[in-house]
Amino acid sequence: MEIKILGTGCSKCEKLEKNVETALHEMNIEATVSKVEDLLELVSYGVMSTPGLVIDDEVKSVGRVLSVNEIKKLF
């Protein structure tokens, strides 16, 4: 599984990344997590509001910090 956190490094983006890491750990799932901060790449996903969450190249969330439980449901 490949997960991307889309954002410019704001506190909401960091919180989303922590929640993703927690969800992966609690579910014992291995995944590659990366941050995308390049504005052109963000726009290529159609994301105009951060943070964004992309799982296996599919945008799952835009503009909000998902809880750990909400993230688990996406896996």
Backbone atoms as SQL, in Angstrom:
CREATE TABLE atoms (id INTEGER PRIMARY KEY, chain TEXT, resi INTEGER, resn TEXT, atom TEXT, x REAL, y REAL, z REAL);
INSERT INTO atoms VALUES
  (1, 'A', 1, 'MET', 'N', 0.843, -1.174, 0.000),
  (2, 'A', 1, 'MET', 'CA', 0.000, 0.000, 0.000),
  (3, 'A', 1, 'MET', 'C', 0.889, 1.238, 0.000),
  (4, 'A', 2, 'GLU', 'N', 0.517, 2.205, -0.799),
  (5, 'A', 2, 'GLU', 'CA', 1.254, 3.462, -0.871),
  (6, 'A', 2, 'GLU', 'C', 0.332, 4.598, -0.434),
  (7, 'A', 3, 'ILE', 'N', 0.781, 5.358, 0.544),
  (8, 'A', 3, 'ILE', 'CA', -0.014, 6.442, 1.106),
  (9, 'A', 3, 'ILE', 'C', 0.746, 7.749, 0.941),
  (10, 'A', 4, 'LYS', 'N', 0.024, 8.786, 0.498),
  (11, 'A', 4, 'LYS', 'CA', 0.638, 10.105, 0.353),
  (12, 'A', 4, 'LYS', 'C', -0.170, 11.120, 1.152),
  (13, 'A', 5, 'ILE', 'N', 0.550, 11.935, 1.899),
  (14, 'A', 5, 'ILE', 'CA', -0.040, 13.045, 2.612),
  (15, 'A', 5, 'ILE', 'C', 0.225, 14.288, 1.765),
  (16, 'A', 6, 'LEU', 'N', -0.821, 14.936, 1.302),
  (17, 'A', 6, 'LEU', 'CA', -0.673, 16.094, 0.442),
  (18, 'A', 6, 'LEU', 'C', -0.818, 17.364, 1.272),
  (19, 'A', 7, 'GLY', 'N', 0.198, 18.212, 1.236),
  (20, 'A', 7, 'GLY', 'CA', 0.129, 19.461, 1.972),
  (21, 'A', 7, 'GLY', 'C', 1.455, 20.176, 1.989),
  (22, 'A', 8, 'THR', 'N', 1.420, 21.372, 2.501),
  (23, 'A', 8, 'THR', 'CA', 2.617, 22.212, 2.478),
  (24, 'A', 8, 'THR', 'C', 3.378, 22.201, 3.803),
  (25, 'A', 9, 'GLY', 'N', 3.096, 21.254, 4.664),
  (26, 'A', 9, 'GLY', 'CA', 3.820, 21.146, 5.918),
  (27, 'A', 9, 'GLY', 'C', 3.144, 21.843, 7.087),
  (28, 'A', 10, 'CYS', 'N', 1.867, 22.162, 6.948),
  (29, 'A', 10, 'CYS', 'CA', 1.130, 22.836, 8.018),
  (30, 'A', 10, 'CYS', 'C', 0.856, 21.866, 9.171),
  (31, 'A', 11, 'SER', 'N', 0.381, 22.404, 10.271),
  (32, 'A', 11, 'SER', 'CA', 0.125, 21.572, 11.450),
  (33, 'A', 11, 'SER', 'C', -0.955, 20.525, 11.185),
  (34, 'A', 12, 'LYS', 'N', -1.946, 20.852, 10.353),
  (35, 'A', 12, 'LYS', 'CA', -2.991, 19.877, 10.019),
  (36, 'A', 12, 'LYS', 'C', -2.411, 18.712, 9.222),
  (37, 'A', 13, 'CYS', 'N', -1.479, 19.013, 8.341),
  (38, 'A', 13, 'CYS', 'CA', -0.834, 17.967, 7.539),
  (39, 'A', 13, 'CYS', 'C', -0.031, 17.030, 8.451),
  (40, 'A', 14, 'GLU', 'N', 0.671, 17.611, 9.403),
  (41, 'A', 14, 'GLU', 'CA', 1.462, 16.813, 10.345),
  (42, 'A', 14, 'GLU', 'C', 0.562, 15.951, 11.211),
  (43, 'A', 15, 'LYS', 'N', -0.584, 16.473, 11.640),
  (44, 'A', 15, 'LYS', 'CA', -1.531, 15.704, 12.449),
  (45, 'A', 15, 'LYS', 'C', -2.094, 14.546, 11.648),
  (46, 'A', 16, 'LEU', 'N', -2.423, 14.785, 10.372),
  (47, 'A', 16, 'LEU', 'CA', -2.934, 13.713, 9.519),
  (48, 'A', 16, 'LEU', 'C', -1.883, 12.626, 9.365),
  (49, 'A', 17, 'GLU', 'N', -0.634, 13.022, 9.174),
  (50, 'A', 17, 'GLU', 'CA', 0.440, 12.028, 9.040),
  (51, 'A', 17, 'GLU', 'C', 0.559, 11.189, 10.308),
  (52, 'A', 18, 'LYS', 'N', 0.489, 11.809, 11.465),
  (53, 'A', 18, 'LYS', 'CA', 0.558, 11.066, 12.734),
  (54, 'A', 18, 'LYS', 'C', -0.619, 10.105, 12.860),
  (55, 'A', 19, 'ASN', 'N', -1.812, 10.560, 12.475),
  (56, 'A', 19, 'ASN', 'CA', -2.984, 9.683, 12.550),
  (57, 'A', 19, 'ASN', 'C', -2.858, 8.498, 11.596),
  (58, 'A', 20, 'VAL', 'N', -2.300, 8.714, 10.414),
  (59, 'A', 20, 'VAL', 'CA', -2.076, 7.624, 9.455),
  (60, 'A', 20, 'VAL', 'C', -1.095, 6.612, 10.048),
  (61, 'A', 21, 'GLU', 'N', 0.004, 7.110, 10.601),
  (62, 'A', 21, 'GLU', 'CA', 1.003, 6.216, 11.208),
  (63, 'A', 21, 'GLU', 'C', 0.390, 5.413, 12.349),
  (64, 'A', 22, 'THR', 'N', -0.424, 6.044, 13.172),
  (65, 'A', 22, 'THR', 'CA', -1.082, 5.356, 14.287),
  (66, 'A', 22, 'THR', 'C', -2.025, 4.278, 13.775),
  (67, 'A', 23, 'ALA', 'N', -2.824, 4.603, 12.770),
  (68, 'A', 23, 'ALA', 'CA', -3.762, 3.630, 12.206),
  (69, 'A', 23, 'ALA', 'C', -3.023, 2.430, 11.616),
  (70, 'A', 24, 'LEU', 'N', -1.946, 2.691, 10.892),
  (71, 'A', 24, 'LEU', 'CA', -1.153, 1.593, 10.324),
  (72, 'A', 24, 'LEU', 'C', -0.589, 0.705, 11.424),
  (73, 'A', 25, 'HIS', 'N', -0.061, 1.333, 12.465),
  (74, 'A', 25, 'HIS', 'CA', 0.531, 0.573, 13.579),
  (75, 'A', 25, 'HIS', 'C', -0.538, -0.266, 14.288),
  (76, 'A', 26, 'GLU', 'N', -1.683, 0.339, 14.581),
  (77, 'A', 26, 'GLU', 'CA', -2.746, -0.372, 15.299),
  (78, 'A', 26, 'GLU', 'C', -3.310, -1.531, 14.492),
  (79, 'A', 27, 'MET', 'N', -3.302, -1.412, 13.168),
  (80, 'A', 27, 'MET', 'CA', -3.833, -2.480, 12.318),
  (81, 'A', 27, 'MET', 'C', -2.740, -3.425, 11.813),
  (82, 'A', 28, 'ASN', 'N', -1.496, -3.143, 12.221),
  (83, 'A', 28, 'ASN', 'CA', -0.353, -3.963, 11.818),
  (84, 'A', 28, 'ASN', 'C', -0.263, -4.076, 10.293),
  (85, 'A', 29, 'ILE', 'N', -0.367, -2.931, 9.628),
  (86, 'A', 29, 'ILE', 'CA', -0.282, -2.870, 8.167),
  (87, 'A', 29, 'ILE', 'C', 1.014, -2.167, 7.793),
  (88, 'A', 30, 'GLU', 'N', 1.712, -2.743, 6.841),
  (89, 'A', 30, 'GLU', 'CA', 2.923, -2.105, 6.332),
  (90, 'A', 30, 'GLU', 'C', 2.566, -1.320, 5.082),
  (91, 'A', 31, 'ALA', 'N', 3.048, -0.083, 5.035),
  (92, 'A', 31, 'ALA', 'CA', 2.771, 0.769, 3.884),
  (93, 'A', 31, 'ALA', 'C', 3.888, 1.782, 3.745),
  (94, 'A', 32, 'THR', 'N', 4.016, 2.307, 2.554),
  (95, 'A', 32, 'THR', 'CA', 4.953, 3.396, 2.294),
  (96, 'A', 32, 'THR', 'C', 4.186, 4.695, 2.452),
  (97, 'A', 33, 'VAL', 'N', 4.651, 5.528, 3.371),
  (98, 'A', 33, 'VAL', 'CA', 4.004, 6.823, 3.606),
  (99, 'A', 33, 'VAL', 'C', 4.964, 7.917, 3.167),
  (100, 'A', 34, 'SER', 'N', 4.479, 8.799, 2.299),
  (101, 'A', 34, 'SER', 'CA', 5.306, 9.909, 1.851),
  (102, 'A', 34, 'SER', 'C', 4.510, 11.202, 1.903),
  (103, 'A', 35, 'LYS', 'N', 5.243, 12.302, 1.954),
  (104, 'A', 35, 'LYS', 'CA', 4.630, 13.622, 1.971),
  (105, 'A', 35, 'LYS', 'C', 4.840, 14.271, 0.610),
  (106, 'A', 36, 'VAL', 'N', 3.796, 14.891, 0.099),
  (107, 'A', 36, 'VAL', 'CA', 3.879, 15.612, -1.163),
  (108, 'A', 36, 'VAL', 'C', 3.644, 17.082, -0.845),
  (109, 'A', 37, 'GLU', 'N', 4.677, 17.896, -1.033),
  (110, 'A', 37, 'GLU', 'CA', 4.576, 19.319, -0.723),
  (111, 'A', 37, 'GLU', 'C', 4.664, 20.205, -1.967),
  (112, 'A', 38, 'ASP', 'N', 4.978, 19.620, -3.106),
  (113, 'A', 38, 'ASP', 'CA', 5.095, 20.372, -4.352),
  (114, 'A', 38, 'ASP', 'C', 3.709, 20.788, -4.844),
  (115, 'A', 39, 'LEU', 'N', 3.510, 22.096, -5.029),
  (116, 'A', 39, 'LEU', 'CA', 2.191, 22.602, -5.405),
  (117, 'A', 39, 'LEU', 'C', 1.689, 22.046, -6.732),
  (118, 'A', 40, 'LEU', 'N', 2.571, 21.876, -7.705),
  (119, 'A', 40, 'LEU', 'CA', 2.140, 21.324, -8.995),
  (120, 'A', 40, 'LEU', 'C', 1.652, 19.890, -8.844),
  (121, 'A', 41, 'GLU', 'N', 2.322, 19.119, -7.995),
  (122, 'A', 41, 'GLU', 'CA', 1.891, 17.736, -7.780),
  (123, 'A', 41, 'GLU', 'C', 0.568, 17.700, -7.013),
  (124, 'A', 42, 'LEU', 'N', 0.394, 18.622, -6.058),
  (125, 'A', 42, 'LEU', 'CA', -0.879, 18.695, -5.329),
  (126, 'A', 42, 'LEU', 'C', -2.030, 18.952, -6.297),
  (127, 'A', 43, 'VAL', 'N', -1.816, 19.910, -7.196),
  (128, 'A', 43, 'VAL', 'CA', -2.848, 20.255, -8.172),
  (129, 'A', 43, 'VAL', 'C', -3.111, 19.090, -9.120),
  (130, 'A', 44, 'SER', 'N', -2.084, 18.303, -9.427),
  (131, 'A', 44, 'SER', 'CA', -2.276, 17.163, -10.326),
  (132, 'A', 44, 'SER', 'C', -3.246, 16.133, -9.747),
  (133, 'A', 45, 'TYR', 'N', -3.394, 16.117, -8.427),
  (134, 'A', 45, 'TYR', 'CA', -4.362, 15.236, -7.770),
  (135, 'A', 45, 'TYR', 'C', -5.737, 15.909, -7.649),
  (136, 'A', 46, 'GLY', 'N', -5.826, 17.159, -8.076),
  (137, 'A', 46, 'GLY', 'CA', -7.084, 17.884, -7.971),
  (138, 'A', 46, 'GLY', 'C', -7.330, 18.440, -6.577),
  (139, 'A', 47, 'VAL', 'N', -6.278, 18.498, -5.778),
  (140, 'A', 47, 'VAL', 'CA', -6.400, 18.965, -4.400),
  (141, 'A', 47, 'VAL', 'C', -6.134, 20.462, -4.348),
  (142, 'A', 48, 'MET', 'N', -7.133, 21.205, -3.922),
  (143, 'A', 48, 'MET', 'CA', -7.007, 22.657, -3.798),
  (144, 'A', 48, 'MET', 'C', -7.000, 23.094, -2.341),
  (145, 'A', 49, 'SER', 'N', -7.301, 22.167, -1.447),
  (146, 'A', 49, 'SER', 'CA', -7.360, 22.447, -0.023),
  (147, 'A', 49, 'SER', 'C', -6.626, 21.325, 0.710),
  (148, 'A', 50, 'THR', 'N', -5.736, 21.694, 1.617),
  (149, 'A', 50, 'THR', 'CA', -4.955, 20.685, 2.319),
  (150, 'A', 50, 'THR', 'C', -5.448, 20.540, 3.750),
  (151, 'A', 51, 'PRO', 'N', -5.172, 19.424, 4.387),
  (152, 'A', 51, 'PRO', 'CA', -4.386, 18.307, 3.891),
  (153, 'A', 51, 'PRO', 'C', -5.204, 17.371, 2.999),
  (154, 'A', 52, 'GLY', 'N', -4.483, 16.612, 2.207),
  (155, 'A', 52, 'GLY', 'CA', -5.109, 15.603, 1.371),
  (156, 'A', 52, 'GLY', 'C', -4.533, 14.240, 1.690),
  (157, 'A', 53, 'LEU', 'N', -5.324, 13.217, 1.502),
  (158, 'A', 53, 'LEU', 'CA', -4.876, 11.847, 1.746),
  (159, 'A', 53, 'LEU', 'C', -5.106, 11.031, 0.488),
  (160, 'A', 54, 'VAL', 'N', -4.031, 10.412, -0.005),
  (161, 'A', 54, 'VAL', 'CA', -4.097, 9.576, -1.197),
  (162, 'A', 54, 'VAL', 'C', -3.639, 8.172, -0.814),
  (163, 'A', 55, 'ILE', 'N', -4.465, 7.186, -1.146),
  (164, 'A', 55, 'ILE', 'CA', -4.115, 5.789, -0.887),
  (165, 'A', 55, 'ILE', 'C', -4.112, 5.071, -2.226),
  (166, 'A', 56, 'ASP', 'N', -2.966, 4.495, -2.565),
  (167, 'A', 56, 'ASP', 'CA', -2.794, 3.785, -3.840),
  (168, 'A', 56, 'ASP', 'C', -3.312, 4.626, -5.022),
  (169, 'A', 57, 'ASP', 'N', -2.847, 5.879, -5.077),
  (170, 'A', 57, 'ASP', 'CA', -3.149, 6.832, -6.153),
  (171, 'A', 57, 'ASP', 'C', -4.616, 7.217, -6.269),
  (172, 'A', 58, 'GLU', 'N', -5.404, 7.006, -5.221),
  (173, 'A', 58, 'GLU', 'CA', -6.797, 7.432, -5.208),
  (174, 'A', 58, 'GLU', 'C', -6.992, 8.426, -4.061),
  (175, 'A', 59, 'VAL', 'N', -7.464, 9.626, -4.386),
  (176, 'A', 59, 'VAL', 'CA', -7.691, 10.646, -3.366),
  (177, 'A', 59, 'VAL', 'C', -8.845, 10.202, -2.477),
  (178, 'A', 60, 'LYS', 'N', -8.579, 10.114, -1.174),
  (179, 'A', 60, 'LYS', 'CA', -9.583, 9.650, -0.215),
  (180, 'A', 60, 'LYS', 'C', -10.155, 10.773, 0.638),
  (181, 'A', 61, 'SER', 'N', -9.384, 11.834, 0.825),
  (182, 'A', 61, 'SER', 'CA', -9.840, 12.932, 1.677),
  (183, 'A', 61, 'SER', 'C', -9.137, 14.216, 1.271),
  (184, 'A', 62, 'VAL', 'N', -9.881, 15.330, 1.383),
  (185, 'A', 62, 'VAL', 'CA', -9.315, 16.643, 1.056),
  (186, 'A', 62, 'VAL', 'C', -9.821, 17.657, 2.074),
  (187, 'A', 63, 'GLY', 'N', -8.903, 18.451, 2.602),
  (188, 'A', 63, 'GLY', 'CA', -9.283, 19.591, 3.409),
  (189, 'A', 63, 'GLY', 'C', -9.631, 19.330, 4.849),
  (190, 'A', 64, 'ARG', 'N', -9.375, 18.128, 5.340),
  (191, 'A', 64, 'ARG', 'CA', -9.659, 17.863, 6.745),
  (192, 'A', 64, 'ARG', 'C', -8.720, 16.807, 7.304),
  (193, 'A', 65, 'VAL', 'N', -8.581, 16.840, 8.622),
  (194, 'A', 65, 'VAL', 'CA', -7.752, 15.861, 9.312),
  (195, 'A', 65, 'VAL', 'C', -8.658, 14.711, 9.736),
  (196, 'A', 66, 'LEU', 'N', -8.450, 13.560, 9.124),
  (197, 'A', 66, 'LEU', 'CA', -9.238, 12.385, 9.475),
  (198, 'A', 66, 'LEU', 'C', -8.765, 11.821, 10.807),
  (199, 'A', 67, 'SER', 'N', -9.707, 11.267, 11.571),
  (200, 'A', 67, 'SER', 'CA', -9.344, 10.605, 12.825),
  (201, 'A', 67, 'SER', 'C', -8.706, 9.253, 12.506),
  (202, 'A', 68, 'VAL', 'N', -8.102, 8.668, 13.507),
  (203, 'A', 68, 'VAL', 'CA', -7.481, 7.352, 13.343),
  (204, 'A', 68, 'VAL', 'C', -8.538, 6.340, 12.886),
  (205, 'A', 69, 'ASN', 'N', -9.715, 6.364, 13.498),
  (206, 'A', 69, 'ASN', 'CA', -10.770, 5.416, 13.127),
  (207, 'A', 69, 'ASN', 'C', -11.270, 5.637, 11.696),
  (208, 'A', 70, 'GLU', 'N', -11.380, 6.893, 11.276),
  (209, 'A', 70, 'GLU', 'CA', -11.798, 7.162, 9.887),
  (210, 'A', 70, 'GLU', 'C', -10.764, 6.637, 8.905),
  (211, 'A', 71, 'ILE', 'N', -9.496, 6.772, 9.247),
  (212, 'A', 71, 'ILE', 'CA', -8.427, 6.277, 8.373),
  (213, 'A', 71, 'ILE', 'C', -8.463, 4.764, 8.304),
  (214, 'A', 72, 'LYS', 'N', -8.687, 4.102, 9.429),
  (215, 'A', 72, 'LYS', 'CA', -8.752, 2.640, 9.452),
  (216, 'A', 72, 'LYS', 'C', -9.827, 2.128, 8.494),
  (217, 'A', 73, 'LYS', 'N', -10.935, 2.824, 8.421),
  (218, 'A', 73, 'LYS', 'CA', -12.037, 2.396, 7.535),
  (219, 'A', 73, 'LYS', 'C', -11.633, 2.476, 6.068),
  (220, 'A', 74, 'LEU', 'N', -10.705, 3.380, 5.741),
  (221, 'A', 74, 'LEU', 'CA', -10.250, 3.530, 4.350),
  (222, 'A', 74, 'LEU', 'C', -9.294, 2.411, 3.933),
  (223, 'A', 75, 'PHE', 'N', -8.645, 1.786, 4.908),
  (224, 'A', 75, 'PHE', 'CA', -7.714, 0.704, 4.585),
  (225, 'A', 75, 'PHE', 'C', -8.490, -0.537, 4.221);
